[in-house]
Amino acid sequence: MTDLFKTLIFAAVALVLTGAAFVTTRDRTIRSDVFNDQGQPFYPDFKDPLECTDLEVVDYDAQLAEPIRFRVMLKNNRWVIPSHHDYPADARDRLSKTAAAVMDLIKDTIRSDRPEDYEAMNVIDPLDTKATTLKGRGKRITLRNSAEKVLADFIIGSEIKGSTSKGADSKDQTTQHYVRIPDTKRVYGVRLKAEPSARFADWIETNLLKLDASHVRKVVFDNHKVSLEQGIEQGPIVTIERKDSSSPWTMEGMPADKELDADKLRAMADALADLKIVGVRVKPAGVTRELKRSGDKNFEFPKNVLQGLAAKGFFPTRDGQMLSNQGDVKVYTDEGVVYTLRFGELAFGTGAELTSGESEDKADSAEGKAKEAPKKDQGAAENRYVMVTASYDPALIGKPKPEEDDPKPITPPGTIPAKPFATDPNDPAVVAKAKAKKERAEQAQKDYEKKLADGKKKADELTDRFGPWYYVTPGDSFRSIKVDPVALLQPKKAPGGEGSMPSGFPSGGGLPGGGLPPGLPPIQP
């Protein structure tokens, strides 16, 4: 083979390789232009946050190896939480803000197109039944409109390390998360403005009683106990009350050498005002809003319902009442509202088991199945079941007192009165004074009637709120509210105890003249 021939062969090969490289490079450029969607919005057609009427958040419980669903939606013109028995949600503003934050999400960076990266990025669909791993599941967020059309659907993964940046405001920091659209391969880095919460407490009004402690005037503790084995065991009924918010509390029948513990009373009032909802349960059919048995004389609770109530510490009686195994607490307010709290058994659990009673529902469905005492899960907080009712008592609202007339001056015998002549009823000053007095009386009556109407309205609203439900509340609150009457008392402090001058100090705080400044003469008796 001649050198010229070899040179020609090398030249031909070089041309072929150059052409191949050109074709390959050109092809890559075309693909990059077609598939590079960095900087584009995820859902450009989603423009109105108020269009969203349905939000679903799906997390994954690796221990149970199953997805955990949480959903908020508009149903029959009411915002409810379907995963929690359609409990009312305080959702309109929160959902529109969440939708607005999701609506504007941008594909900030492209991170991967490889499914083998999903586990490390935590973007495996929690609803994917084909995935074999329990790890790497993300949180799936789906927004829909009233026609069930999907407005946005994301799988949010873990935070991308080193992606935090500051906005115009130094406090405004955003961090990218891995985000994938279900049923697509590409994973993006996205700066989230808000991550929708799947916590039940974030979507409801958590204050159970909506009670202002300054309005409480009387509290009655009924300390009976109830059990299937012992029946009803009556306990002492203790009443404490006060005239107004600034007056001291008093107790009926308090021993002479005792006084009420102000710190424990303050803790009780604070616990009532801040009693939180941890979980909700639906009252069984046949239990009225007032916690009485249905008016149908032929109605009988199914056996499994009675067992379920008893396991939670509640016992319907034959005469139509509802008893609780930890007794009752009645709270009377000067607004005319009377709250009755019936405390039941301990409630343990975490997650949906605690907030909605998910596992209880499955157990209750087994007819006649024996109920076990609640068991504390490792790491679970101690909580307590409670049923609440509200009633209206107008007698608690003080009626306006008639304004007393000015006292007539007493004239000693044998003296001439300062004003010996009768007052002219037509005197302008007398007429003006009588008019002002009448107007004050009319205004006081109007204020009283308004308080009556407001009290009735509040009691009705609370009855509507409590009607279908009973609740799980924190154990700490139960211990502060359901206080042993003996624990409310403490030894009476002797006169000159706390707040008096320590022994060894002269009377008057050591000042001459019985406490007067130096130089002034003492006060003579």
Summary of the structure (lengths in Angstrom):
residues: 525
radius of gyration: 36.7
end to end distance: 144.0
largest distance: 161.8
contacts: 1357
relative contact order: 0.09
helix: 30%
strand: 26%
